[in-house]
Amino acid sequence: MSVDRARGAVMRLHRLDWLAGGMLICGLLCVATGALPTAHARDAMERIAPLLAFLGTVIVLAELAGRAGVFDVVATGVARAGRGSYGALFVLCVVFASLTTMTLNLDTTAVLLTPVMLALAARVGIAAVPLAMTTVWLANTASLLLPVSNLTNLLAADRVALDPLGLAARMWAPQLAAVAVTMGCLWLFYWRPGRRGARTYVPPEAYRPADPVVFWVCGSACAAFVLLLLLDVVPLWAASASAAAVVVAVHAVRQRSALRASLVPWRLLVLVPGLFLVVETLDVHGLHAVLSTAVGSDGGALGMLRAGAVGGGMSNALNNLPVYLAAESAVPVGNHDQLLALLIGTNAGPVITPWASLATLLWFERCQAQRVRVPLRRFMGTGAVLAVGSVLAACAALVATR
């Protein structure tokens, strides 16, 4: 019976589970065979350990806040505020997705906002694809402003040497530029008349959470997490862990059935170390030299544009997290602006291939679960236009505000 149960569990694994497990096995084999020196592997794991702690706890926070109705209340409020106007709904959805990405991490946008927006589309009878594309594109291009917005920003924290408000002061212009280009591409490719379906929509009824106590506690925990982030008084993983502990506690008291092991993003916690080990191995065996030549040492405007282009291109070929870690060492220590441009490329650029960022992989999974299909050729074609436009615009804004 136990063998049959184990076989059934294996058969139920999602293909992304196989990808995550395979990547980790490859990474461990690289270490075991000596292809990746132990010291390099140890350094990489020590660096990403706080990121994994943050990722695990913030996803639990977001999942339970979503179950409490926090995102449903906001999404329904956005639709009601649009009052049947597609133009108003478009702007409000952009703001909603951007703020979620900036304050709660791009993976939260992919994991939770995508199904909420798709459910909202079904509820009010509007096309699902425009809303779906809004979440996946802004999950990436709106992740420049704060350390919490993207794990690459956390990886860059030591080298950039800026606190959350300092990073925001340096990246607000690039962030606005990236979002502006994203809005233009969204409207052109997915939201304009003829693409989105109906001309108007009927605003939904107000959403009422099933348990107001759980809703208010979870909403307050999310707000406290954002406040701790901005004040920068505790490590990011500690802020997310504290907020997650609050929402777990309230669910333990009032909705114990919601607490399951599946809340923890095991797939991500397996995939991320594997990705880093594999790309670190490639870095040791020639990738570093290639990136050093490609990025160059010019800290001026051309060097910044070059770093952004390399970051975006390599992220779509591999994945933005390990690519940033590998490319960071190719940027001269004193070239902080060039490093920020590299961040722009690895954050706003990975919108072409499905594997370019973890958020995009998660988004594809959620869309598949909701039976929403975006043709891959169209996804990659429109994503290429966005990647080039947003990276160029954001890098230009970074140059202009030096």
Secondary structure, 3 states (H helix, E strand, C coil): CHHHHHHHHHHCCCHHHHHHHHHHHHHHHHHHCCCCCHHHHHHHHHHHHHHHHHHHHHHHHHHHHHHCCHHHHHHHHHHHHHCCEHHHHHHHHHHHHHHHHHHHCHHHHHHHHHHHHHHHHHHHCCCHHHHHHHHHHHHHHCCCCCHHHCHHHHHCHHHHCCCHHHHHHHHHHHHHHHHHHHHHHHHHHHHCCCCCCCCECCCCCCCCCCCHHHHHHHHHHHHHHHHHHHHCCCCHHHHHHHHHHHHHHHHHHHCHHHCCHHHCCHHHHHHHHHHHHHHHHHHHHHHHHHHHHHHCCCCCHHHHHHHHHHHHHHHHHCCHHHHHHHHHCCCCCCCHHHHHHHHHHHHHCCCCCCCCCHHHHHHHHHHHHCCCCCCHHHHHHHHHHHHHHHHHHHHHHHHHCC
